[in-house]
Amino acid sequence: MGEAVPLVVGVDGGGTSTRCLAATMDGEIVARGRAGGANPRSARDPGGNLIRALTEALAALPSPLSPAGVAGGVFGLAGSSESGRRQAGELARGAWRAAGLTGLPVVVPDIVVAFAGGTSAPDGGLLLSGTGAVAARMERRAIAHRYDGYGWLLGDKGSGFWIGRRAVQAALARLEGGGPPTVLTDRVLAALEDTPPGPDGRAAALRAEALIAAVYDHEPARLATLSPVVEAAAREGDPVALAILDEAARRLLATLEAVGPLGPGRPIVLAGSLLTGPTLVAERVRAALPGRDVSYSRDGAAGAAALALRAAWPGDGEDPRAEAAHRRLLAP
């Protein structure tokens, strides 16, 4: 048998989904895997989801490639506190061992792989809004200063979760007689109960109780799934939904501003589904950044793989071959 072809693995563990990919040393993506969320703060089985995404990608490797060729990997996982970093490291190492891989992966904050997934530049800024929300000023592909990303209970202002929670609050306010009319009153409960929106014969008090129960009966990250409901209502002109999205954009821009000036010529990477998709929040944020070098990070797993490639090449990650491989990973 010939020598195994060297591969690297990149993993991006988000609040609602985990993405994994395997790539060759020249930046060709050869396999992918996906599973549920891997953020210990909001997902119920983060370790199991990491294992599922990783093993799915390895099982999809085309012949003659095999897991034996994996020379290294980078996991981008949430966790800003010391205990969070320790837990993220344990989850990543457990998934690595469960997949039968040798050595150990490098574990970095999800912010780092999101930035590397949007640019090959070493310095710049990142604004991320998906399930959670955070901003960072990056220097040499490491976090120089960050703001927010505190999780659903303490922060994540302008995130999908934040939008979903505001939608639930607006629906409850209307049901209790203290809020303005909004289509969110019917649609939020229908979305959480997985039923078609329509006339609900229950009294307002019973509907409020049902809404509260639907929120607390599931993991917190599920509120982020209400973001498209708010988006649809806003595009139909619902003033409450529009106000929620306007405020989300303002809060995200304030979060970016809080990390300090980025310096001339440095890119701003927008990441997360709310800022990389065709959303009203993305439109508002992008319109507030005229003349800036803005790029989009649509695949944090590619950013993680790029960091793994840079670690494998000589020259402190700045080898021209590593730069070329990084750019290839980010190509559409």
Secondary structure, DSSP 8 states (H G I E B T S, - for coil): ------EEEEEEE-SSEEEEEEEETTS-EEEEEEEE---TTT-S-HHHHHHHHHHHHHHT--TT--GGGEEEEEEEE---SHHHHHHHHHHHHHHHHHTT--S--EEEEHHHHHHHTT-S-SSEEEEEESSSEEEEEEETTEEEEEEE---TTT--TTSHHHHHHHHHHHHHHHHTT-S---THHHHHHHHHHT-------S-HHHHHHHHHHHHHTS-GGGGGGGHHHHHHHHHTT-HHHHHHHHHHHHHHHHHHHTT----TT--EEEESHHHHSS-HHHHHHHHTSTTS-EEEE--HHHHHHHHHHHHHSTTTTT-HHHHHHHHHHH--
